Amino acid sequence: QAQLVESGGGLVQPGGSLRLSCATSGIIFSVYTMGWYRQAPGKQRELVATITNVRNTNYADSVKGRFTISRDNAKNTVYLQMNFLIPEDTAIYYCNARYPNSRVDYWGQGTQVTVSG
């Protein structure tokens, strides 16, 4: 049974940094495209970044140059390094695992990121 567990969220001042982690189990991690999505209050969930099994990355325009997605296949974990955070980054961040060329995907429970101060 697939399980994705996010951690690393919290409250940070504008201009600060956070590193999110998503530990997975129950999937062949190295095969999956991993992604981070976010949902702000009153808004739809949106893509933040993805990384494929061959480490091709894709970012939302709003986070390019500030966020970096990476993966450690030995630890079955994907990361999101977030720098120069702004209040508009405030949202619940969700981890996603998607099997390539399929509709099979899994979600974590989310972790809250609040940029304020």
C-alpha positions in Angstrom: 0.0 0.0 0.0 1.4 3.3 -1.1 2.2 5.9 1.6 3.5 9.4 1.2 4.4 11.4 4.3 5.3 15.1 4.0 7.3 17.0 6.6 9.2 20.3 7.0 6.4 22.8 6.8 6.0 25.7 9.2 5.9 29.4 9.8 8.7 31.5 8.2 9.3 35.2 7.6 9.3 36.6 4.0 12.7 36.0 2.5 13.3 32.9 4.5 13.7 29.3 3.5 12.2 25.9 4.2 12.9 22.4 3.0 10.1 20.0 2.6 10.5 16.3 2.5 8.2 13.5 1.3 9.1 10.0 2.5 7.4 7.2 0.5 6.8 3.5 1.0 4.9 0.9 -0.8 5.9 2.0 -4.3 8.9 1.4 -6.5 10.0 5.0 -5.9 12.7 5.1 -8.6 10.2 4.6 -11.3 7.7 7.3 -10.3 7.5 10.9 -11.4 7.4 12.8 -8.1 5.8 16.2 -7.7 4.9 18.9 -5.3 1.6 20.7 -5.5 0.0 23.4 -3.3 -3.4 24.7 -2.4 -3.9 28.1 -0.9 -7.2 29.0 0.9 -10.0 29.6 -1.7 -7.8 28.5 -4.6 -7.4 25.3 -6.6 -4.5 23.0 -6.2 -1.7 23.9 -8.5 1.6 22.4 -9.6 4.7 23.6 -8.0 7.4 21.3 -9.3 7.9 17.8 -10.7 10.9 15.5 -11.2 10.9 12.5 -13.4 12.6 9.1 -12.9 15.5 10.4 -15.0 15.6 13.7 -13.0 14.0 16.0 -15.6 12.5 18.8 -13.6 9.6 21.2 -14.3 8.6 24.3 -12.3 5.7 26.6 -12.1 6.7 30.1 -13.3 5.9 31.6 -9.9 8.7 29.5 -8.2 11.4 29.3 -10.8 14.7 30.4 -9.5 13.5 30.2 -5.9 12.5 26.5 -5.4 14.5 23.4 -6.2 13.0 19.8 -6.4 15.3 16.9 -5.9 15.0 13.2 -5.1 17.1 10.5 -3.3 16.2 7.1 -4.7 18.2 5.4 -2.0 15.9 7.0 0.7 12.7 6.9 -1.3 12.3 10.6 -0.6 11.7 13.7 -2.6 12.6 17.2 -1.4 11.5 20.7 -2.1 14.0 23.4 -1.2 12.2 26.7 -1.0 14.2 30.0 -0.8 13.2 33.6 -0.9 9.8 32.8 0.3 7.0 35.3 -0.1 3.5 35.5 1.4 2.0 34.2 -1.8 3.7 30.9 -1.2 1.5 30.3 1.8 -0.4 27.1 1.2 -0.8 23.4 2.0 1.9 21.6 0.1 1.2 18.1 -1.1 3.5 15.4 -2.4 2.4 13.4 -5.4 3.8 10.2 -6.9 2.6 9.3 -10.5 3.4 6.2 -12.5 4.7 7.3 -15.9 2.2 7.2 -18.8 -0.7 6.2 -16.5 -3.4 7.6 -14.3 -2.0 5.8 -11.3 -1.0 8.3 -8.7 -0.8 8.8 -4.9 -1.0 11.8 -2.6 0.3 12.7 0.8 -1.7 14.3 3.5 -0.1 17.7 3.0 2.0 20.0 5.1 1.2 23.7 5.9 3.6 26.4 4.8 2.9 29.9 6.1 5.0 32.9 5.1 4.2 35.8 7.3 5.8 38.4 9.5 
